[in-house]
């Protein structure tokens, strides 16, 4: 076992033998704060541009559904899933009833959604029209029921959502 003694100092460890290094460059606090504010503004504008790019074409439909069905938190998105497959217009929204139990209310909601979609969006651009009805019940898992139709069928003025033949889940 070796014992270190303060009395024996190595000449290589003495302060005179340590080479001096150049003084570190100092950055002022004002520069750091301004840089952080600039980064925050840049990221906020980037987020705004991304949001505008992704939602602009579907915003009128989303707002119309929100006005028609209060507290429904509608989400409207369109396009191909991961760039592959059919071109889908997908609407997801919250409803105050269980879609598996109350079929007549589900059908009336789907009919009104189809009418609003025809008013605000060109369904001919899409291959498929999908509506997801979600019921959130406190302390339980959310109940989701998805409906899907060919967009050409849903684009027709006389389209009436048939719950039995076009239910996908």
C-alpha positions as CSV (number, residue, x, y, z in Angstrom):
1,X,0.0,0.0,0.0
2,X,1.4,3.3,-1.0
3,X,1.0,6.5,0.9
4,X,1.0,9.9,-0.7
5,X,3.0,12.5,1.1
6,X,2.6,16.2,0.6
7,X,6.3,16.8,1.4
8,X,7.5,15.0,-1.7
9,X,6.4,17.1,-4.7
10,X,7.3,16.3,-8.2
11,X,9.0,19.0,-10.1
12,X,6.8,18.3,-13.1
13,X,3.7,19.1,-11.1
14,X,4.8,22.5,-9.9
15,X,2.9,25.6,-11.2
16,X,6.0,26.9,-13.0
17,X,6.3,23.8,-15.2
18,X,2.6,23.9,-16.5
19,X,2.6,25.7,-19.8
20,X,0.2,28.6,-20.0
21,X,-2.6,28.3,-22.5
22,X,-4.2,31.1,-24.5
23,X,-7.2,32.8,-22.8
24,X,-10.6,31.2,-23.6
25,X,-12.8,33.3,-25.8
26,X,-15.7,34.8,-23.8
27,X,-19.2,35.0,-25.1
28,X,-21.3,37.8,-23.7
29,X,-24.6,37.0,-22.0
30,X,-26.4,39.4,-24.3
31,X,-25.2,37.4,-27.3
32,X,-26.4,34.2,-25.7
33,X,-29.9,35.6,-24.9
34,X,-30.3,37.2,-28.3
35,X,-29.3,33.9,-30.0
36,X,-31.8,31.9,-27.9
37,X,-34.6,34.4,-28.8
38,X,-33.6,34.2,-32.5
39,X,-33.6,30.4,-32.4
40,X,-37.1,30.5,-30.8
41,X,-38.4,32.8,-33.4
42,X,-36.9,30.7,-36.2
43,X,-38.4,27.4,-34.8
44,X,-41.8,29.1,-34.2
45,X,-41.9,30.3,-37.8
46,X,-40.8,26.9,-39.1
47,X,-43.7,25.3,-37.1
48,X,-46.2,27.8,-38.5
49,X,-45.1,27.2,-42.1
50,X,-45.3,23.4,-41.6
51,X,-48.8,23.7,-40.1
52,X,-49.9,26.0,-42.8
53,X,-48.6,23.7,-45.5
54,X,-50.2,20.5,-44.1
55,X,-53.6,21.9,-43.1
56,X,-54.5,24.8,-45.5
57,X,-56.4,22.7,-48.1
58,X,-58.6,21.0,-45.4
59,X,-59.1,23.9,-43.0
60,X,-62.5,25.0,-44.4
61,X,-63.9,21.5,-44.1
62,X,-62.5,21.1,-40.6
63,X,-63.9,24.5,-39.5
64,X,-67.4,23.6,-41.0
65,X,-67.4,20.3,-39.1
66,X,-66.4,22.1,-35.9
67,X,-69.2,24.6,-36.3
68,X,-71.8,21.9,-37.1
69,X,-70.7,19.5,-34.3
70,X,-69.6,21.4,-31.2
71,X,-66.8,19.8,-29.1
72,X,-66.1,17.2,-31.8
73,X,-62.4,18.1,-32.2
74,X,-62.4,17.2,-35.9
75,X,-59.2,16.3,-37.7
76,X,-59.2,16.2,-41.5
77,X,-56.2,14.9,-43.5
78,X,-55.8,13.7,-47.0
79,X,-53.2,12.0,-49.2
80,X,-51.5,8.7,-49.4
81,X,-50.3,6.8,-46.3
82,X,-46.5,7.1,-46.3
83,X,-46.7,8.0,-50.0
84,X,-48.1,4.6,-51.0
85,X,-51.5,3.2,-51.6
86,X,-54.8,4.9,-52.4
87,X,-55.4,8.6,-52.0
88,X,-57.6,8.9,-48.9
89,X,-59.6,11.7,-47.4
90,X,-59.8,10.8,-43.7
91,X,-62.0,12.6,-41.1
92,X,-61.7,11.7,-37.4
93,X,-64.0,13.3,-34.9
94,X,-65.3,12.8,-31.3
95,X,-69.0,12.1,-30.8
96,X,-71.0,12.1,-27.6
97,X,-72.5,8.6,-28.1
98,X,-71.2,5.1,-28.6
99,X,-71.2,4.5,-32.4
100,X,-71.6,0.7,-31.9
101,X,-74.8,1.1,-29.9
102,X,-76.6,4.1,-31.6
103,X,-76.7,3.3,-35.3
104,X,-79.3,5.9,-36.2
105,X,-77.3,8.8,-34.7
106,X,-74.1,7.5,-36.4
107,X,-75.9,7.4,-39.7
108,X,-77.2,11.0,-39.3
109,X,-73.7,12.2,-38.3
110,X,-72.2,10.4,-41.3
111,X,-74.8,11.8,-43.7
112,X,-74.1,15.4,-42.5
113,X,-70.3,14.8,-42.7
114,X,-70.7,13.7,-46.3
115,X,-72.8,16.8,-47.1
116,X,-70.2,19.1,-45.6
117,X,-67.4,17.3,-47.4
118,X,-69.1,17.7,-50.8
119,X,-69.6,21.4,-50.0
120,X,-65.9,22.1,-49.0
121,X,-63.8,19.5,-50.7
122,X,-63.6,17.9,-54.2
123,X,-64.0,14.2,-53.4
124,X,-63.1,13.3,-57.1
125,X,-59.4,13.9,-56.2
126,X,-59.5,11.0,-53.8
127,X,-59.8,7.3,-54.2
128,X,-61.3,6.6,-50.8
129,X,-63.4,8.5,-48.2
130,X,-63.0,7.5,-44.6
131,X,-64.7,8.7,-41.4
132,X,-63.7,7.7,-37.9
133,X,-66.2,8.2,-35.1
134,X,-64.6,8.2,-31.7
135,X,-66.5,8.1,-28.4
136,X,-64.5,9.0,-25.3
137,X,-66.0,7.7,-22.0
138,X,-64.4,8.7,-18.7
139,X,-62.3,6.0,-17.1
140,X,-62.6,3.7,-20.1
141,X,-60.9,3.1,-23.4
142,X,-62.1,5.1,-26.4
143,X,-64.5,3.4,-28.7
144,X,-63.7,3.9,-32.4
145,X,-65.7,2.9,-35.4
146,X,-64.4,3.5,-38.9
147,X,-66.4,3.8,-42.1
148,X,-65.0,3.8,-45.5
149,X,-66.4,4.3,-49.0
150,X,-65.0,4.8,-52.5
151,X,-64.8,8.5,-53.0
152,X,-66.6,8.4,-56.3
153,X,-69.7,6.9,-54.5
154,X,-69.5,9.4,-51.6
155,X,-69.2,12.3,-54.1
156,X,-72.7,11.6,-55.4
157,X,-75.5,13.9,-54.2
158,X,-77.8,11.0,-53.4
159,X,-75.2,9.3,-51.2
160,X,-76.6,7.9,-48.0
161,X,-74.1,6.2,-45.8
162,X,-74.9,2.5,-45.4
163,X,-73.5,1.4,-42.0
164,X,-73.7,-2.4,-42.7
165,X,-72.0,-2.9,-46.0
166,X,-69.2,-0.3,-45.8
167,X,-68.1,-0.6,-42.2
168,X,-64.4,-1.4,-42.1
169,X,-64.0,-2.2,-38.4
